[in-house]
């Protein structure tokens, strides 16, 4: 672990990129098993993000980054969470909801919860603090680009038009800028995991994304939400103080043991 910590603290960008690459690789054995046995791929929608979330939580703990990653400590500026909480309900307010059996409701709730833990753990809990040595703007924007680019790997399994891929990148980028700024302002990863889960769950239950799609969300609306998220995120980022940034930096830089 000492080698990994040294690598993370001296070459944070490369470490974050490597971590983002390793995360999906964890899914390979499970996908290979399903392909070889002809089993249903549906359970993997829960199994894979669960394995990935366990991995990232273990890594944060083993590296002594619990406090740095916002998994311990207090939540500051909780009022700033109102905006994303409201925005995440827009698909449901406009498109309503689709009928889903109780079993699938629970299954996909657990699946998006595991996804929220793994994605927030990597791109906010680890990436932003490590990249904070470059300053708050670089930390948030670089982490947002990496987060958005990682979602483009879906090109291997989804058939989207060029416009749809632009929309996908823009939506995830706006999401990442907003959440990155909220992470620095609130000092906690826990509410972001909850909000991330809420966001994905609303898309699934409203039938605008996921396995129960009834009507995809209008791209114009989707991109408008993304633009709003970027603007709000950048505005919130302007209010990030040196103290906020110092508290989130890697332990070696901040003189923190990491909360272990």
SESEFI-407078 format. One record per residue (C-alpha): x negated, y negated, z negated. Coordinates in pm, whole numbers, padded with zeros to 5 digits, always signed. Each point is the difference from the previous one (the first is absolute). Layout:
BEGIN
XYZ/...
REM end
This chain:
BEGIN
+00000+00000+00000/-00291-00235-00063/-00098+00025+00367/+00356-00070+00113/+00033-00299-00233/-00329-00141+00124/+00112+00051+00360/+00336-00165-00070/-00155-00301-00174/-00281-00058+00250/+00187+00085+00321/+00367-00060-00085/+00122-00031+00358/-00152+00331+00107/+00128+00169-00315/+00355-00121+00061/-00008+00107+00365/-00135+00342-00102/+00273+00036-00262/+00272-00087+00252/-00142+00268+00231/-00024+00262-00275/+00363-00046-00110/+00162+00142+00318/-00265+00274+00022/+00147+00144-00320/+00308+00085+00205/-00188+00214+00254/+00005+00333-00194/+00375-00029-00060/+00075-00087+00363/-00224+00285+00118/+00184+00246-00227/+00339-00111+00134/-00121+00032+00360/-00149+00345-00057/+00298+00140-00186/+00274-00176+00197/+00146-00135-00324/+00217-00310-00021/-00195-00323-00001/+00264-00182-00210/-00144+00094-00343/-00327-00164+00102/+00173-00338-00015/-00007+00044-00377/-00302+00227-00047/-00251-00213+00193/+00069-00339-00166/+00010+00176-00340/-00346+00149+00057/-00127-00336+00124/+00144-00186-00300/-00154+00250-00244/-00334-00039+00178/-00005-00381-00014/+00113-00009-00364/-00272+00249-00088/-00260-00204+00189/+00100-00323-00176/-00018+00173-00338/-00328+00181+00073/-00165-00320+00126/+00109-00192-00312/+00218-00238+00202/+00328+00026-00191/-00001-00362-00117/-00150-00135+00322/+00273+00175+00199/+00278-00148-00210/+00118+00330-00145/-00051-00128-00355/+00054-00342-00153/+00279-00255+00016/+00209-00125+00292/-00041-00374+00052/+00221-00233+00206/+00277+00261+00024/+00235-00260+00154/-00201+00022+00322/+00137+00350+00052/+00350-00134+00063/-00066-00087+00365/-00112+00348+00113/+00272+00165-00209/+00263-00199+00193/-00161+00028+00344/-00027+00377-00026/+00380+00028-00012/+00053-00180+00334/+00032+00322+00209/+00267+00131-00238/+00187-00330-00009/+00013-00023+00381/+00029+00366+00102/+00164+00153-00306/-00092+00360-00084/+00029+00344+00155/+00146+00315-00153/-00275+00221-00143/+00044+00316-00206/-00098-00026-00367/-00289+00242+00044/-00158-00204+00276/+00053-00323-00195/-00214+00141-00282/-00254+00154+00241/-00065-00320+00189/+00000-00212-00315/-00283+00215-00136/-00174-00010+00338/+00004-00381+00026/-00100-00029-00367/-00306+00216+00066/-00073-00207+00311/+00028-00320-00203/-00249+00127-00255/-00254+00118+00257/+00019-00305+00228/+00005-00257-00280/-00277+00184-00178/-00228-00014+00304/+00077-00334+00163/+00077-00214-00302/-00137+00188-00301/-00338+00080+00156/-00050-00200+00321/+00092-00348-00127/-00216+00009-00317/-00302+00137+00186/+00034-00251+00283/+00049-00284-00251/-00377-00057+00005/+00059-00167+00340/+00260-00238-00143/+00378+00016-00033/+00082-00082+00363/-00235+00259+00145/+00107+00263-00254/+00368-00032+00081/-00030-00038+00377/-00257+00278+00048/+00202+00236-00220/+00314-00093+00196/-00163+00075+00335/-00129+00335-00128/+00344+00086-00141/+00170-00087+00330/-00257+00181+00213/+00038+00315-00210/+00369+00015+00094/-00085+00000+00370/-00114+00361-00034/+00370+00080+00031/-00055-00049+00373/-00100+00367+00008/+00346+00113-00110/+00234-00285+00101/+00093-00128+00344/+00022-00379-00031/-00014-00271+00265/-00273-00266-00009/+00246-00251-00148/+00100+00246-00271/-00364+00054-00094/-00053-00377-00023/+00307-00013-00223/-00131+00285-00215/-00341-00164-00044/+00156-00339-00073/+00244+00143-00255/-00268+00191-00191/-00239-00297+00018/+00260-00238-00145/+00084+00255-00268/-00369+00038-00092/-00071-00376-00018/+00300-00052-00228/-00081+00295-00226/-00368-00085-00013/+00077-00352-00120/+00254+00134-00251/-00261+00244-00129/-00241-00283-00077/+00269-00226-00146/+00169+00263-00219/-00311+00198-00087/+00193+00326+00014/+00047+00281+00251/+00304+00153-00172/+00268-00245+00124/-00144+00025+00351/+00035+00378-00006/+00364-00047-00101/+00063-00261+00270/-00179+00207+00265/+00220+00297-00088/+00310-00221+00009/-00094-00138+00343/-00053+00343+00159/+00307+00144-00171/+00229-00277+00129/-00121+00062+00356/+00073+00372-00035/+00343-00036-00159/+00108-00283+00233/-00073+00219+00301/-00236-00256+00154/-00312+00220-00029/-00101+00347-00104/+00178+00333+00056/+00357-00136-00007/-00030-00278+00257/+00339-00122+00116/-00110-00335+00140/-00357-00129-00004/-00039-00342-00156/-00004-00279+00260/-00361-00081+00089/+00068-00374-00017/+00129+00031-00354/-00285+00232-00095/-00264-00240+00133/+00173-00297-00166/-00022+00181-00335/-00367+00078+00070/-00074-00365+00079/+00178-00112-00317/-00200+00252-00202/-00327-00133+00142/+00093-00360-00075/+00115+00077-00355/-00308+00216-00057/-00237-00274+00118/+00183-00255-00215/-00031+00224-00306/-00364+00062+00082/-00072-00372-00024/+00099+00021-00366/-00247+00279-00081/-00256-00134-00248/-00360+00101-00056/+00118+00170-00320/+00255+00205+00195/-00269+00108+00242/-00255+00080-00271/+00245+00224-00185/+00054+00207+00313/-00363+00035+00108/-00188+00328-00033/-00122+00062-00358/-00367-00056+00080/+00079-00344+00139/+00243-00097-00272/-00181+00158-00293/+00294+00226-00069/-00010+00366-00093/+00309+00062+00213/+00240+00078-00283/-00084+00370-00034/
REM end
